[in-house]
């Protein structure tokens, strides 16, 4: 089973606290052993109702034993019965890969797994709520901006941090470039704060082919943690 570095999780919660999040209904749609529950700041934990979803049955049973106060669903996110517009926060290190989950609500769009998690989780977050996900750089950088445009129709990008590709090498033995993405679902009638993040364009590098990079990172190169 995959899990996330405590350093990264603590930093994400520190970011959420800076944004003013203190607690509420929290959804972890790919919770694994429950590290996002275990490293949650105690004051936030004490003011929250926690729901976790984990596909692997053994991992789910371990997480349920470790965190008996969590409403833990031992099933795939695509089959979990969860209220829409209900959660104050969705937080996770979402799965990514070249496969598509079966969910009748979204099958027509044939979302790949990581895209699906963004769309399905945002549907569960209430207006004004926050989505904080670790995802592959493809979410923000892929040339096809249709997913970003879909998300931007409902949510604003609060900010993003690009991690170096060694961020998960020690704990998960993988080298992959990942982003931490913070979105806020807009209130009814609220105007978008800007949708520039739906676009990407080439970034020129000293030696090599230009790399497609999201417009947000062109505007905020200080949030690229690495070279």
C-alpha positions as CSV (number, residue, x, y, z in Angstrom):
1,X,0.0,0.0,0.0
2,X,1.1,3.5,-0.7
3,X,1.6,6.1,2.0
4,X,2.7,9.7,2.2
5,X,5.7,11.3,3.9
6,X,4.8,12.8,7.3
7,X,6.8,15.9,6.4
8,X,4.6,16.6,3.4
9,X,1.4,15.9,5.3
10,X,2.3,18.2,8.1
11,X,3.2,20.9,5.6
12,X,-0.2,20.5,3.9
13,X,-2.0,21.0,7.3
14,X,0.2,24.0,8.0
15,X,-0.9,25.5,4.7
16,X,-4.6,24.7,5.5
17,X,-4.2,26.4,8.9
18,X,-2.7,29.5,7.2
19,X,-5.8,29.5,5.0
20,X,-8.0,29.7,8.1
21,X,-9.2,26.0,8.2
22,X,-9.7,24.9,11.8
23,X,-11.8,21.8,11.4
24,X,-15.1,20.4,10.1
25,X,-16.2,17.5,8.0
26,X,-13.1,16.0,6.4
27,X,-13.0,13.4,3.6
28,X,-9.9,11.4,2.8
29,X,-10.9,9.5,-0.4
30,X,-7.8,7.3,-0.7
31,X,-6.7,7.0,2.9
32,X,-4.4,4.0,2.9
33,X,-3.2,3.4,6.5
34,X,-4.6,6.7,7.5
35,X,-1.6,9.0,7.7
36,X,-3.6,12.0,6.9
37,X,-5.6,11.2,10.1
38,X,-2.6,10.4,12.2
39,X,-0.6,13.5,11.4
40,X,-3.6,15.9,11.6
41,X,-3.0,18.7,14.2
42,X,-4.7,17.7,17.4
43,X,-6.9,20.9,17.6
44,X,-8.1,20.3,14.1
45,X,-8.8,16.6,14.8
46,X,-10.8,17.5,17.9
47,X,-13.1,19.8,15.9
48,X,-13.6,17.4,13.0
49,X,-15.7,14.5,11.8
50,X,-13.5,12.2,9.7
51,X,-14.4,10.0,6.8
52,X,-11.9,7.7,5.0
53,X,-12.2,5.5,1.9
54,X,-9.7,2.7,1.1
55,X,-10.0,0.1,-1.6
56,X,-7.6,-2.5,-0.2
57,X,-9.4,-4.5,2.4
58,X,-6.4,-5.4,4.6
59,X,-5.2,-1.8,4.6
60,X,-8.7,-0.6,5.4
61,X,-8.9,-3.0,8.4
62,X,-5.6,-1.7,9.7
63,X,-6.6,1.9,9.3
64,X,-9.9,1.2,11.1
65,X,-8.0,-0.4,14.0
66,X,-5.6,2.5,14.2
67,X,-8.3,5.2,13.9
68,X,-11.6,3.9,15.4
69,X,-13.1,7.3,15.5
70,X,-13.0,7.5,11.7
71,X,-16.0,6.6,9.5
72,X,-13.9,4.3,7.3
73,X,-15.3,2.7,4.1
74,X,-13.5,-0.4,2.8
75,X,-14.3,0.1,-0.9
76,X,-13.3,2.1,-3.9
77,X,-14.1,5.8,-4.0
78,X,-16.1,5.3,-7.1
79,X,-18.6,3.0,-5.2
80,X,-18.7,4.8,-1.9
81,X,-22.0,6.4,-1.0
82,X,-21.1,9.9,0.1
83,X,-23.1,13.1,0.4
84,X,-22.6,15.8,-2.2
85,X,-21.8,19.4,-1.2
86,X,-21.2,18.2,2.4
87,X,-17.6,18.2,3.3
88,X,-15.5,21.2,4.4
89,X,-12.3,19.6,3.3
90,X,-11.1,16.8,1.0
91,X,-7.5,16.0,1.6
92,X,-5.4,13.1,0.1
93,X,-2.5,11.8,-1.9
94,X,-4.6,10.6,-4.7
95,X,-3.8,7.6,-6.9
96,X,-2.6,8.2,-10.4
97,X,-2.2,5.9,-13.4
98,X,-3.5,5.1,-16.9
99,X,-6.8,3.4,-15.9
100,X,-10.4,4.6,-15.5
101,X,-12.7,3.8,-12.6
102,X,-16.3,2.8,-13.2
103,X,-18.7,5.4,-11.8
104,X,-22.1,5.8,-13.7
105,X,-22.2,9.5,-12.7
106,X,-19.0,10.2,-14.6
107,X,-18.5,7.4,-17.1
108,X,-19.4,9.5,-20.0
109,X,-16.3,11.6,-19.5
110,X,-14.0,8.5,-19.2
111,X,-11.8,10.2,-16.6
112,X,-8.4,8.6,-15.8
113,X,-8.1,7.8,-12.1
114,X,-6.4,11.0,-10.9
115,X,-8.7,13.2,-12.9
116,X,-11.7,11.3,-11.5
117,X,-10.6,11.9,-7.9
118,X,-10.5,15.6,-8.5
119,X,-14.0,15.8,-10.1
120,X,-15.7,13.3,-7.7
121,X,-14.1,14.9,-4.6
122,X,-15.0,18.4,-5.6
123,X,-18.6,17.2,-6.0
124,X,-18.6,16.1,-2.3
125,X,-17.0,19.4,-1.0
126,X,-19.5,22.1,0.0
127,X,-19.4,25.5,-1.6
128,X,-16.7,27.4,0.2
129,X,-14.9,24.2,1.1
130,X,-11.4,23.3,0.2
131,X,-9.7,20.5,-1.8
132,X,-6.1,19.8,-1.0
133,X,-4.5,17.0,-3.1
134,X,-1.1,15.6,-3.9
135,X,-1.2,14.7,-7.6
136,X,1.1,14.1,-10.5
137,X,2.4,17.2,-12.4
138,X,0.1,16.1,-15.3
139,X,-2.9,17.5,-13.6
140,X,-1.6,21.1,-14.0
141,X,0.8,20.6,-16.9
142,X,-0.9,18.4,-19.5
143,X,-1.6,20.1,-22.8
144,X,-5.2,19.0,-22.8
145,X,-6.7,21.6,-20.4
146,X,-10.3,20.1,-20.3
147,X,-10.1,18.8,-16.8
148,X,-8.7,22.2,-15.5
149,X,-11.4,24.0,-17.3
150,X,-14.0,21.8,-15.8
151,X,-12.6,22.4,-12.3
152,X,-12.2,26.1,-12.9
153,X,-16.0,26.3,-13.7
154,X,-16.6,25.5,-10.0
155,X,-13.5,26.2,-8.0
156,X,-10.6,28.7,-7.7
157,X,-7.0,27.7,-7.4
158,X,-5.8,29.0,-4.1
159,X,-2.2,27.9,-4.7
160,X,0.1,25.0,-5.7
161,X,3.5,23.8,-4.7
162,X,5.6,21.6,-7.0
163,X,7.8,19.1,-5.1
164,X,11.1,17.8,-6.3
165,X,11.0,14.3,-7.9
166,X,12.8,12.9,-4.8
167,X,10.1,13.9,-2.4
168,X,8.7,10.3,-2.1
169,X,11.9,8.4,-2.8
170,X,12.7,7.6,0.8
171,X,9.3,6.5,2.0
172,X,7.8,5.1,-1.2
173,X,10.9,4.3,-3.4
174,X,9.5,6.3,-6.3
175,X,10.9,9.2,-8.3
176,X,8.0,11.3,-9.6
177,X,7.3,15.0,-9.9
178,X,4.2,15.8,-7.9
179,X,2.2,18.9,-7.0
180,X,0.2,19.9,-3.9
181,X,-2.9,21.6,-5.2
182,X,-5.3,23.7,-3.1
183,X,-8.7,24.5,-4.6
184,X,-11.7,26.3,-3.1
185,X,-15.2,25.6,-4.3
186,X,-17.0,28.8,-5.1
187,X,-20.2,29.9,-3.4
188,X,-23.4,30.2,-5.5
189,X,-23.2,33.4,-7.5
190,X,-19.5,34.0,-6.6
191,X,-17.4,35.2,-9.4
192,X,-14.2,33.3,-10.4
193,X,-11.0,34.8,-9.0
194,X,-9.3,33.9,-12.3
195,X,-8.9,30.8,-14.5
196,X,-5.3,31.4,-15.8
197,X,-4.3,28.1,-14.2
198,X,-6.4,26.2,-16.7
199,X,-3.7,27.0,-19.3
200,X,-0.1,25.9,-19.7
201,X,2.7,26.9,-22.1
202,X,6.3,25.9,-22.7
203,X,9.0,26.8,-20.2
204,X,12.4,27.3,-21.8
205,X,15.2,25.4,-20.2
206,X,19.0,26.0,-20.7
207,X,19.7,22.6,-22.3
208,X,16.9,20.6,-23.7
209,X,13.4,20.8,-25.2
210,X,10.9,23.3,-23.8
211,X,8.7,21.8,-21.0
212,X,5.0,22.5,-20.8
213,X,4.3,24.2,-17.5
214,X,1.1,25.6,-16.0
215,X,0.6,29.3,-16.2
216,X,0.4,29.4,-12.4
217,X,4.0,28.3,-12.1
218,X,5.1,30.8,-14.8
219,X,3.6,33.4,-12.5
220,X,4.9,31.9,-9.3
221,X,8.3,30.2,-10.0
222,X,9.1,30.5,-6.3
223,X,6.6,27.6,-5.8
224,X,8.7,25.2,-7.9
225,X,10.8,23.4,-5.3
226,X,13.6,22.1,-7.4
227,X,15.1,22.6,-10.8
